[in-house]
Each structure stands twice: as C-alpha cells, then as structure tokens.
Amino acid sequence: MDNLFRKNQAELLKQLGFESRTLLNGITGPIQLMRSISTDPNLLDVLHILELSTIRFEKFSLRSQILADLLVQSNEVKTEEFDLSDLLKHAVLELNDFLNFYSVKVDIENTLPEIIVNASKDLFFQSLLIIFEQFMELLEAGAVIKVQKTTDSTKIEISARDNGFLFNKFNFDTDELPSDIDLALLVECFNRFRIGFNVQAKDNQSSVLIG
C-alpha cells in the first residue's frame, strides 16, 4: 500500500477517533447517572443496553486510533513476550457482559497449547476481542464458540457452527486492508507481527486458526 495513502488513512482515522471520543464523553455520564438513581427494572434494562452500546462505541474510538498508529510505519510499537492462550482467556472474561447479552457461550478446552509470541500485547488483546465479537454478531442465541487446540497441538482453533458466515466475512485479500475498521486492525496486527492466522469452513462451521 502506498505510504502517502496510508498516511492519509491514518490522519482520517485519528480525526474519526477524536470526534467519536468527544461525542462519547457527552453520552456516558448521563447514562451512568440515570442508572445510579433509577429503581425501575425496565428502565435499568434499557440503560444496560445503552451502556453496552457506549462500550462498543468506545472500542470503535480506541481501535480507530490504534489502526491509525499502525498505518504509520515509523511509529514504534511496544512489544513483549506473552502466551496467546493466556491472553485469549482474559479476552473472554472481558466479553462476559456481551456474551450474556447475545446469549452465546464460550467453551474453552483445559489444555490449550502454550504459544509464546513477541508482539504488542495490547494489539493482540484487541484482535482476540474482535474475533469473538465477529462470531457473536453472527450466531443465534444459545450457540457455543469452541476454543481448542488443533490436532497437532501447535495452534489454537476458535470455531462455531455459523453456516460458514464468518469464513465468508473473513474471505478478503490480506495484502489489502478491509474497509471495516475492526477487520483492518485484525489484519494489520497479525501481518505486522507475522503470527499465523487462517480461517477455514467445513460442515457448516467456521474455524479461526491462530499460531
């Protein structure tokens, strides 16, 4: 991708992130105040949904800024060694409210392989969140996302019976950035640190292989 084009994209994303944060600051306060003083269970349910929406909006703002920084190659990214399997478990805990909202469960195998990488922990945390979020948005209530090791125990497999919808959504050229900010961040992160990422479809099921 042309460096000037990437720079222009980065500037646009930075502005988008700034404007969305400004808007978000004017929304979250009133919602939190209403939740703290209301005793109406119906209103509290509505406010909880609004609060989840603001969390998603906050992620959008954060990821716009992160992607902007990634697109400018000169920007240094802090790296460290960590276990992807351990980070994945923390990502699932972070998504607990959203999993309950979508009525989707995550079944994690007890013996995931240790996959030590040297990369940005913050970036990969967001990338793992994105993978689970993409599954949740496509699955019906009561569905299960399975996390297990591959047969050779060298990779992590995240899968669900979604009729192959995720495979179709992720079926893009990784040499070009997708227009979706979340997917673009996912691609840029795995490409930058050269961590294996593959999506497959079989028997009405999509599988994401990491490692």
Buried (B, 14 or more C-beta within 10 A) or exposed (E): EEEEEBBEBBEEBBEBBEEBBEEBEEBBEEBEEBBEEEEEEEEEEBBBEBBBEBBEBBBBBBBBBBBBBBBBEEEEBEEEEBBBBEBBBEBBEBBEEBBEBBEBEBEBEEEBBEBEBEBBBBBBBBBBBBBBBBBBEBBEEEBEBBBBBBEEEEBBBBBBBBBBBBBBBBEBEEEEBBEBBBBBBBBBBBBBBEBEBEBBBEEEBBBBBBB
